[in-house]
Amino acid sequence: MPDLQKILQKNLSGATRVALLAVGSDLRSDDAAGLMVATRLQELRKRRSRTSRFRVFIGETAPENQTGAIRKFGPSHLIVVDSADAGKQAGTVFAIDPEEVGGISFSTHQLPLSLMIEYLRETITCSVAIIGIQPKGLAFGGPVSKEVSRAVDRVAADLDAVLKKVLPRKTGAR
């Protein structure tokens, strides 16, 4: 499996503003993966100076509700993180080609993710990267599996490392 940091670095090449859209439901065990990545990434990044060039949007089960705020932010690059069933081993992290998003199961969304991504790409002309985390289970009220919890930690750390490289602090910034 290709290294996630390398994939992200390639996908975020030339980024000037990056938005992360977290998708999922914290009521359905491993479906919370995208939301957990956002929370952990925010914790990692608050230890350093904040940048107005990166922002997290919590989409939960209706990520389309964040499209107005994302458009207002005007990212050059959008990263979508979600639990996605691709028939892989639980906790597997994988990049999903936005053109092929229809072949992956994203079961808890109000609107198909492919339509929302197409809308954002057309209205703000941004590059889109999608990170999927294979769930072990999606039981209502169930706990997040150890496999997915470990994957969440890896994804948040990898995103933090890549964001430090592609959106470095500007000289003279406090």
MDAnalysis code that builds the backbone (N, CA, C; Angstrom):
import MDAnalysis as mda
import numpy as np

u = mda.Universe.empty(522, n_residues=174, atom_resindex=np.repeat(np.arange(174), 3), trajectory=True)
u.add_TopologyAttr("name", ["N", "CA", "C"] * 174)
u.add_TopologyAttr("resid", np.arange(1, 175))
u.add_TopologyAttr("resname", ["MET", "PRO", "ASP", "LEU", "GLN", "LYS", "ILE", "LEU", "GLN", "LYS", "ASN", "LEU", "SER", "GLY", "ALA", "THR", "ARG", "VAL", "ALA", "LEU", "LEU", "ALA", "VAL", "GLY", "SER", "ASP", "LEU", "ARG", "SER", "ASP", "ASP", "ALA", "ALA", "GLY", "LEU", "MET", "VAL", "ALA", "THR", "ARG", "LEU", "GLN", "GLU", "LEU", "ARG", "LYS", "ARG", "ARG", "SER", "ARG", "THR", "SER", "ARG", "PHE", "ARG", "VAL", "PHE", "ILE", "GLY", "GLU", "THR", "ALA", "PRO", "GLU", "ASN", "GLN", "THR", "GLY", "ALA", "ILE", "ARG", "LYS", "PHE", "GLY", "PRO", "SER", "HIS", "LEU", "ILE", "VAL", "VAL", "ASP", "SER", "ALA", "ASP", "ALA", "GLY", "LYS", "GLN", "ALA", "GLY", "THR", "VAL", "PHE", "ALA", "ILE", "ASP", "PRO", "GLU", "GLU", "VAL", "GLY", "GLY", "ILE", "SER", "PHE", "SER", "THR", "HIS", "GLN", "LEU", "PRO", "LEU", "SER", "LEU", "MET", "ILE", "GLU", "TYR", "LEU", "ARG", "GLU", "THR", "ILE", "THR", "CYS", "SER", "VAL", "ALA", "ILE", "ILE", "GLY", "ILE", "GLN", "PRO", "LYS", "GLY", "LEU", "ALA", "PHE", "GLY", "GLY", "PRO", "VAL", "SER", "LYS", "GLU", "VAL", "SER", "ARG", "ALA", "VAL", "ASP", "ARG", "VAL", "ALA", "ALA", "ASP", "LEU", "ASP", "ALA", "VAL", "LEU", "LYS", "LYS", "VAL", "LEU", "PRO", "ARG", "LYS", "THR", "GLY", "ALA", "ARG"])
u.atoms.positions = np.array([
    [0.847, -1.190, 0.000],
    [0.000, 0.000, 0.000],
    [0.886, 1.244, 0.000],
    [0.612, 2.160, -0.913],
    [1.411, 3.383, -0.947],
    [1.294, 4.150, 0.374],
    [2.348, 4.824, 0.733],
    [2.392, 5.601, 1.962],
    [1.413, 6.770, 1.874],
    [0.539, 6.896, 2.868],
    [-0.472, 7.953, 2.858],
    [0.154, 9.337, 2.781],
    [1.258, 9.558, 3.483],
    [1.898, 10.882, 3.433],
    [2.329, 11.227, 2.012],
    [2.867, 10.253, 1.282],
    [3.289, 10.511, -0.096],
    [2.094, 10.844, -0.984],
    [1.003, 10.115, -0.795],
    [-0.203, 10.368, -1.582],
    [-0.746, 11.762, -1.278],
    [-0.807, 12.099, 0.006],
    [-1.314, 13.418, 0.391],
    [-0.411, 14.533, -0.113],
    [0.898, 14.345, 0.001],
    [1.836, 15.371, -0.453],
    [1.648, 15.619, -1.948],
    [1.455, 14.542, -2.705],
    [1.231, 14.682, -4.148],
    [-0.105, 15.385, -4.415],
    [-1.165, 14.967, -3.714],
    [-2.487, 15.557, -3.927],
    [-2.572, 17.007, -3.462],
    [-1.755, 17.388, -2.486],
    [-1.797, 18.756, -1.955],
    [-0.711, 19.660, -2.538],
    [-0.024, 19.177, -3.537],
    [1.016, 19.974, -4.177],
    [0.426, 21.294, -4.680],
    [1.078, 22.384, -4.333],
    [0.630, 23.699, -4.766],
    [-0.527, 24.274, -3.963],
    [-0.876, 23.641, -2.862],
    [-2.008, 24.106, -2.058],
    [-1.732, 25.479, -1.463],
    [-2.754, 26.313, -1.489],
    [-2.671, 27.619, -0.840],
    [-3.627, 27.691, 0.347],
    [-4.742, 26.982, 0.243],
    [-5.731, 26.881, 1.323],
    [-6.288, 25.467, 1.280],
    [-6.339, 24.826, 2.439],
    [-6.797, 23.434, 2.509],
    [-7.974, 23.325, 3.471],
    [-9.029, 22.669, 2.994],
    [-10.193, 22.374, 3.838],
    [-10.254, 20.872, 4.050],
    [-10.597, 20.479, 5.261],
    [-10.825, 19.072, 5.555],
    [-12.295, 18.925, 5.903],
    [-12.990, 18.045, 5.200],
    [-14.396, 17.777, 5.456],
    [-14.512, 16.401, 6.091],
    [-14.941, 16.375, 7.349],
    [-15.108, 15.130, 8.091],
    [-16.546, 14.657, 7.945],
    [-16.684, 13.394, 7.559],
    [-17.999, 12.825, 7.303],
    [-18.189, 11.589, 8.161],
    [-19.415, 11.364, 8.621],
    [-19.720, 10.151, 9.362],
    [-20.715, 10.379, 10.475],
    [-21.000, 9.300, 11.192],
    [-21.943, 9.347, 12.302],
    [-21.300, 8.767, 13.546],
    [-21.269, 9.540, 14.612],
    [-20.705, 9.017, 15.855],
    [-21.679, 8.076, 16.570],
    [-22.846, 7.866, 15.991],
    [-23.817, 6.930, 16.554],
    [-23.665, 5.513, 16.006],
    [-22.837, 5.335, 14.962],
    [-22.728, 4.034, 14.307],
    [-21.286, 3.522, 14.326],
    [-20.767, 3.273, 15.482],
    [-19.431, 2.713, 15.736],
    [-18.377, 3.237, 14.766],
    [-17.841, 2.412, 13.877],
    [-16.720, 2.805, 13.021],
    [-17.052, 3.871, 11.986],
    [-18.323, 4.183, 11.819],
    [-18.692, 5.254, 10.894],
    [-18.213, 6.614, 11.406],
    [-17.800, 6.661, 12.660],
    [-17.290, 7.905, 13.253],
    [-15.853, 8.214, 12.840],
    [-15.232, 7.373, 12.056],
    [-13.805, 7.522, 11.725],
    [-13.452, 8.911, 11.200],
    [-14.199, 9.432, 10.248],
    [-13.894, 10.749, 9.689],
    [-13.991, 11.850, 10.730],
    [-14.990, 11.761, 11.585],
    [-15.170, 12.754, 12.646],
    [-14.027, 12.682, 13.647],
    [-13.588, 11.463, 13.948],
    [-12.488, 11.275, 14.890],
    [-11.177, 11.814, 14.330],
    [-10.940, 11.617, 13.026],
    [-9.735, 12.166, 12.396],
    [-9.729, 13.683, 12.549],
    [-10.871, 14.316, 12.286],
    [-10.949, 15.779, 12.395],
    [-10.645, 16.243, 13.807],
    [-11.216, 15.578, 14.795],
    [-10.988, 15.955, 16.195],
    [-9.521, 15.790, 16.576],
    [-8.928, 14.671, 16.201],
    [-7.517, 14.433, 16.544],
    [-6.600, 15.392, 15.807],
    [-6.910, 15.683, 14.566],
    [-6.087, 16.622, 13.799],
    [-6.175, 18.022, 14.408],
    [-7.357, 18.431, 14.821],
    [-7.498, 19.738, 15.465],
    [-6.687, 19.785, 16.761],
    [-6.677, 18.690, 17.523],
    [-5.884, 18.635, 18.756],
    [-4.399, 18.764, 18.446],
    [-3.927, 18.070, 17.421],
    [-2.514, 18.145, 17.042],
    [-2.129, 19.544, 16.583],
    [-2.993, 20.177, 15.808],
    [-2.669, 21.472, 15.217],
    [-2.836, 22.634, 16.194],
    [-3.622, 22.487, 17.238],
    [-3.797, 23.609, 18.173],
    [-2.554, 23.831, 19.016],
    [-1.667, 22.874, 19.037],
    [-0.410, 23.034, 19.780],
    [0.538, 23.992, 19.073],
    [0.320, 24.194, 17.800],
    [1.146, 25.120, 17.019],
    [0.318, 26.338, 16.665],
    [0.979, 27.329, 16.113],
    [0.233, 28.530, 15.731],
    [-0.812, 28.158, 14.680],
    [-1.941, 28.787, 14.771],
    [-3.033, 28.517, 13.852],
    [-2.779, 29.223, 12.529],
    [-3.298, 28.663, 11.487],
    [-3.186, 29.283, 10.178],
    [-4.572, 29.454, 9.584],
    [-4.783, 30.542, 8.923],
    [-6.067, 30.767, 8.264],
    [-6.115, 30.048, 6.925],
    [-5.057, 29.305, 6.625],
    [-5.007, 28.587, 5.348],
    [-5.454, 27.136, 5.475],
    [-5.868, 26.723, 6.672],
    [-6.392, 25.373, 6.888],
    [-7.612, 25.461, 7.790],
    [-8.658, 24.732, 7.414],
    [-9.866, 24.746, 8.230],
    [-10.552, 23.380, 8.162],
    [-11.114, 22.975, 9.290],
    [-11.860, 21.723, 9.397],
    [-13.350, 22.033, 9.355],
    [-14.083, 21.236, 8.589],
    [-15.535, 21.341, 8.505],
    [-16.112, 19.992, 8.911],
    [-17.039, 20.002, 9.860],
    [-17.647, 18.767, 10.345],
    [-18.961, 18.561, 9.609],
    [-18.969, 17.592, 8.713],
    [-20.139, 17.350, 7.877],
    [-21.106, 16.326, 8.431],
    [-20.631, 15.490, 9.337],
    [-21.432, 14.407, 9.898],
    [-22.144, 13.644, 8.779],
    [-23.450, 13.356, 8.935],
    [-24.159, 12.556, 7.933],
    [-24.764, 13.392, 6.816],
    [-24.600, 14.705, 6.892],
    [-25.113, 15.593, 5.845],
    [-24.013, 16.583, 5.450],
    [-22.922, 16.076, 4.862],
    [-21.801, 16.966, 4.536],
    [-22.175, 18.070, 3.561],
    [-23.234, 17.862, 2.809],
    [-23.671, 18.903, 1.877],
    [-24.063, 20.186, 2.600],
    [-24.384, 20.090, 3.888],
    [-24.723, 21.283, 4.661],
    [-23.513, 22.195, 4.883],
    [-22.321, 21.697, 4.639],
    [-21.101, 22.487, 4.812],
    [-20.622, 23.136, 3.516],
    [-21.301, 22.881, 2.403],
    [-20.799, 23.387, 1.122],
    [-20.720, 24.907, 1.077],
    [-21.691, 25.595, 1.664],
    [-21.650, 27.067, 1.681],
    [-20.448, 27.587, 2.439],
    [-20.183, 27.017, 3.612],
    [-19.033, 27.447, 4.421],
    [-17.714, 27.106, 3.723],
    [-17.672, 25.950, 3.082],
    [-16.453, 25.563, 2.356],
    [-16.234, 26.524, 1.185],
    [-17.282, 26.825, 0.460],
    [-17.157, 27.767, -0.661],
    [-16.686, 29.129, -0.170],
    [-17.212, 29.579, 0.952],
    [-16.809, 30.876, 1.517],
    [-15.328, 30.865, 1.894],
    [-14.842, 29.758, 2.447],
    [-13.431, 29.624, 2.801],
    [-12.559, 29.635, 1.551],
    [-13.044, 29.072, 0.459],
    [-12.343, 29.102, -0.821],
    [-11.057, 28.293, -0.877],
    [-11.109, 27.013, -0.517],
    [-9.878, 26.220, -0.542],
    [-9.393, 25.922, -1.957],
    [-8.089, 25.812, -2.083],
    [-7.527, 25.335, -3.344],
    [-7.597, 23.810, -3.375],
    [-7.644, 23.211, -2.170],
    [-7.668, 21.754, -2.031],
    [-8.638, 21.351, -0.925],
    [-9.377, 20.296, -1.181],
    [-10.332, 19.749, -0.214],
    [-9.974, 18.298, 0.047],
    [-9.909, 17.944, 1.337],
    [-9.688, 16.559, 1.744],
    [-10.965, 16.091, 2.427],
    [-11.530, 15.002, 1.946],
    [-12.710, 14.407, 2.555],
    [-12.257, 13.141, 3.266],
    [-12.629, 12.999, 4.543],
    [-12.276, 11.800, 5.303],
    [-13.559, 11.150, 5.779],
    [-13.673, 9.842, 5.494],
    [-14.906, 9.133, 5.821],
    [-14.621, 7.646, 5.996],
    [-15.485, 6.999, 6.721],
    [-15.500, 5.546, 6.787],
    [-16.042, 5.074, 5.446],
    [-15.380, 4.104, 4.826],
    [-15.806, 3.659, 3.506],
    [-15.594, 2.159, 3.380],
    [-16.642, 1.461, 2.972],
    [-16.564, 0.013, 2.837],
    [-16.129, -0.357, 1.424],
    [-14.874, -0.779, 1.334],
    [-14.328, -1.221, 0.047],
    [-13.965, -2.704, 0.102],
    [-14.476, -3.399, 1.136],
    [-14.214, -4.819, 1.268],
    [-12.797, -5.144, 1.692],
    [-12.136, -4.200, 2.338],
    [-10.754, -4.387, 2.778],
    [-10.733, -4.815, 4.248],
    [-9.544, -5.072, 4.760],
    [-9.379, -5.420, 6.165],
    [-9.724, -4.206, 7.034],
    [-10.389, -4.441, 8.163],
    [-10.788, -3.360, 9.063],
    [-9.586, -2.494, 9.432],
    [-9.781, -1.177, 9.360],
    [-8.718, -0.238, 9.696],
    [-7.811, 0.122, 8.534],
    [-8.025, -0.484, 7.384],
    [-7.215, -0.150, 6.211],
    [-7.538, 1.273, 5.771],
    [-6.506, 2.040, 5.523],
    [-6.644, 3.417, 5.057],
    [-6.319, 3.434, 3.572],
    [-7.151, 4.093, 2.790],
    [-6.919, 4.104, 1.347],
    [-7.408, 5.404, 0.729],
    [-6.729, 5.782, -0.338],
    [-7.141, 6.949, -1.110],
    [-8.204, 6.500, -2.098],
    [-9.192, 7.346, -2.285],
    [-10.270, 7.048, -3.225],
    [-10.232, 8.107, -4.312],
    [-10.161, 7.659, -5.541],
    [-10.183, 8.579, -6.669],
    [-11.570, 9.226, -6.721],
    [-11.636, 10.555, -6.696],
    [-12.952, 11.223, -6.734],
    [-13.801, 10.812, -7.932],
    [-13.148, 10.407, -9.013],
    [-13.882, 9.975, -10.210],
    [-14.520, 8.599, -10.007],
    [-14.029, 7.851, -9.035],
    [-14.514, 6.489, -8.808],
    [-15.247, 6.348, -7.481],
    [-15.675, 7.440, -6.898],
    [-16.301, 7.408, -5.574],
    [-17.599, 6.598, -5.575],
    [-18.244, 6.471, -6.691],
    [-19.495, 5.718, -6.767],
    [-19.332, 4.233, -6.507],
    [-18.129, 3.698, -6.640],
    [-17.905, 2.275, -6.439],
    [-17.655, 1.889, -4.994],
    [-17.632, 2.853, -4.091],
    [-17.372, 2.615, -2.675],
    [-18.651, 2.890, -1.901],
    [-18.908, 2.111, -0.863],
    [-20.125, 2.284, -0.077],
    [-19.935, 3.305, 1.036],
    [-20.674, 4.414, 0.939],
    [-20.756, 5.431, 1.979],
    [-22.223, 5.443, 2.390],
    [-22.584, 4.681, 3.390],
    [-23.995, 4.396, 3.631],
    [-24.772, 5.419, 4.439],
    [-24.133, 6.303, 5.171],
    [-24.903, 7.141, 6.083],
    [-25.143, 8.559, 5.582],
    [-24.891, 8.834, 4.325],
    [-25.033, 10.204, 3.821],
    [-26.442, 10.476, 3.323],
    [-26.874, 11.720, 3.511],
    [-28.180, 12.149, 3.019],
    [-28.150, 12.248, 1.487],
    [-27.058, 12.778, 0.951],
    [-26.888, 13.003, -0.478],
    [-25.655, 12.214, -0.909],
    [-25.679, 11.594, -2.087],
    [-24.476, 10.871, -2.512],
    [-23.237, 11.770, -2.489],
    [-22.153, 11.264, -1.919],
    [-20.913, 12.017, -1.792],
    [-20.411, 12.473, -3.160],
    [-20.624, 11.662, -4.175],
    [-20.160, 12.015, -5.521],
    [-20.808, 13.306, -6.018],
    [-22.095, 13.513, -5.733],
    [-22.772, 14.739, -6.167],
    [-22.237, 15.963, -5.444],
    [-21.996, 15.827, -4.143],
    [-21.482, 16.954, -3.373],
    [-20.074, 17.337, -3.858],
    [-19.243, 16.348, -4.103],
    [-17.881, 16.609, -4.574],
    [-17.922, 17.276, -5.950],
    [-18.766, 16.778, -6.825],
    [-18.893, 17.382, -8.160],
    [-19.325, 18.840, -8.048],
    [-20.283, 19.117, -7.180],
    [-20.753, 20.485, -6.976],
    [-19.615, 21.394, -6.485],
    [-18.866, 20.940, -5.487],
    [-17.766, 21.754, -4.952],
    [-16.677, 21.970, -5.993],
    [-16.343, 20.938, -6.725],
    [-15.301, 21.081, -7.747],
    [-15.697, 22.093, -8.814],
    [-16.971, 22.122, -9.142],
    [-17.438, 23.050, -10.173],
    [-17.601, 24.479, -9.655],
    [-17.996, 24.642, -8.394],
    [-18.277, 25.985, -7.892],
    [-17.059, 26.689, -7.309],
    [-16.065, 25.944, -6.852],
    [-14.876, 26.610, -6.313],
    [-13.585, 26.149, -6.977],
    [-13.697, 25.283, -7.954],
    [-12.545, 24.819, -8.705],
    [-11.403, 24.371, -7.788],
    [-11.712, 23.447, -6.914],
    [-10.681, 22.943, -6.008],
    [-10.324, 21.503, -6.357],
    [-9.130, 21.125, -5.957],
    [-8.693, 19.748, -6.096],
    [-9.262, 18.968, -4.916],
    [-9.691, 17.733, -5.150],
    [-10.310, 16.934, -4.095],
    [-9.537, 15.638, -3.890],
    [-9.254, 15.346, -2.624],
    [-8.656, 14.066, -2.227],
    [-9.605, 13.425, -1.235],
    [-9.817, 12.128, -1.371],
    [-10.714, 11.417, -0.459],
    [-9.921, 10.316, 0.233],
    [-10.031, 10.288, 1.563],
    [-9.388, 9.254, 2.363],
    [-10.482, 8.400, 2.970],
    [-10.417, 7.121, 2.703],
    [-11.380, 6.184, 3.270],
    [-10.717, 5.341, 4.342],
    [-11.487, 5.010, 5.359],
    [-11.039, 4.099, 6.406],
    [-12.048, 2.959, 6.450],
    [-11.554, 1.749, 6.231],
    [-12.424, 0.572, 6.195],
    [-12.974, 0.281, 7.588],
    [-14.317, 0.273, 7.724],
    [-14.906, -0.025, 9.038],
    [-14.896, -1.522, 9.323],
    [-14.911, -1.844, 10.604],
    [-15.083, -3.239, 11.025],
    [-16.573, -3.494, 11.226],
    [-17.246, -2.515, 11.820],
    [-18.680, -2.637, 12.053],
    [-19.331, -1.281, 12.082],
    [-20.634, -1.274, 11.823],
    [-21.396, -0.029, 11.800],
    [-22.633, -0.125, 12.692],
    [-22.527, -0.910, 13.747],
    [-23.668, -1.114, 14.637],
    [-24.075, 0.180, 15.314],
    [-25.362, 0.385, 15.404],
    [-25.882, 1.570, 16.078],
    [-25.516, 1.503, 17.557],
    [-24.871, 2.553, 18.052],
    [-24.500, 2.627, 19.462],
    [-23.289, 1.804, 19.852],
    [-22.670, 1.141, 18.896],
    [-21.511, 0.306, 19.196],
    [-20.241, 1.121, 19.351],
    [-19.226, 0.521, 19.967],
    [-17.951, 1.224, 20.123],
    [-17.150, 1.223, 18.827],
    [-16.213, 2.133, 18.731],
    [-15.291, 2.166, 17.592],
    [-14.290, 1.028, 17.793],
    [-14.018, 0.280, 16.746],
    [-13.100, -0.856, 16.837],
    [-11.662, -0.383, 17.064],
    [-10.852, -1.257, 17.622],
    [-9.441, -0.934, 17.849],
    [-8.731, -0.677, 16.524],
    [-9.089, -1.436, 15.498],
    [-8.451, -1.267, 14.189],
    [-8.705, 0.126, 13.616],
    [-9.936, 0.571, 13.714],
    [-10.283, 1.885, 13.179],
    [-9.698, 2.990, 14.051],
    [-9.685, 2.798, 15.346],
    [-9.095, 3.801, 16.237],
    [-7.612, 3.998, 15.933],
    [-6.900, 2.898, 15.691],
    [-5.476, 3.004, 15.326],
    [-5.315, 3.702, 13.972],
    [-6.200, 3.380, 13.030],
    [-6.143, 4.015, 11.707],
    [-6.395, 5.515, 11.816],
    [-7.325, 5.908, 12.663],
    [-7.632, 7.327, 12.875],
    [-6.388, 8.060, 13.365],
    [-5.683, 7.478, 14.326],
    [-4.456, 8.100, 14.840],
    [-3.413, 8.276, 13.734],
    [-3.245, 7.240, 12.895],
    [-2.271, 7.305, 11.796],
    [-2.648, 8.379, 10.787],
    [-3.917, 8.423, 10.410],
    [-4.368, 9.397, 9.410],
    [-4.189, 10.821, 9.932],
    [-4.575, 11.070, 11.181],
    [-4.429, 12.412, 11.754],
    [-2.954, 12.818, 11.798],
    [-2.084, 11.902, 12.208],
    [-0.650, 12.214, 12.271],
    [-0.085, 12.466, 10.877],
    [-0.490, 11.654, 9.904],
    [-0.008, 11.842, 8.536],
    [-0.505, 13.162, 7.949],
    [-1.766, 13.483, 8.175],
    [-2.296, 14.758, 7.687],
    [-1.559, 15.929, 8.317],
    [-1.324, 15.859, 9.615],
    [-0.613, 16.926, 10.312],
    [0.784, 17.111, 9.729],
    [1.487, 16.011, 9.512],
    [2.850, 16.079, 8.969],
    [2.859, 16.702, 7.567],
    [1.921, 16.316, 6.734],
    [1.876, 16.843, 5.367],
    [1.442, 18.307, 5.367],
    [0.481, 18.658, 6.198],
    [0.048, 20.059, 6.258],
    [1.185, 20.968, 6.704],
    [2.048, 20.488, 7.591],
    [3.212, 21.288, 8.011],
    [4.121, 21.578, 6.823],
    [4.212, 20.632, 5.907],
    [5.085, 20.799, 4.739],
    [4.448, 21.675, 3.661],
    [3.164, 21.452, 3.382],
    [2.542, 22.173, 2.261],
    [2.004, 23.544, 2.650],
    [1.743, 23.750, 3.940],
    [1.279, 25.055, 4.418],
    [2.176, 25.513, 5.549],
    [3.453, 25.734, 5.264],
    [4.358, 26.147, 6.345],
    [3.995, 27.520, 6.875],
    [4.384, 27.760, 8.113],
    [4.185, 29.098, 8.687],
    [4.956, 30.100, 7.869],
    [4.356, 31.222, 7.653],
    [5.041, 32.272, 6.894],
    [6.066, 32.955, 7.800],
    [7.173, 33.353, 7.209],
    [8.208, 34.051, 7.949],
    [7.643, 35.305, 8.573],
    [7.948, 35.514, 9.839],
    [7.458, 36.688, 10.545],
    [6.101, 36.492, 11.187],
    [5.466, 35.330, 10.930],
    [4.151, 35.071, 11.546],
    [4.338, 34.714, 13.004],
    [3.372, 35.077, 13.812],
    [3.455, 34.786, 15.248],
    [2.655, 33.581, 15.590],
])
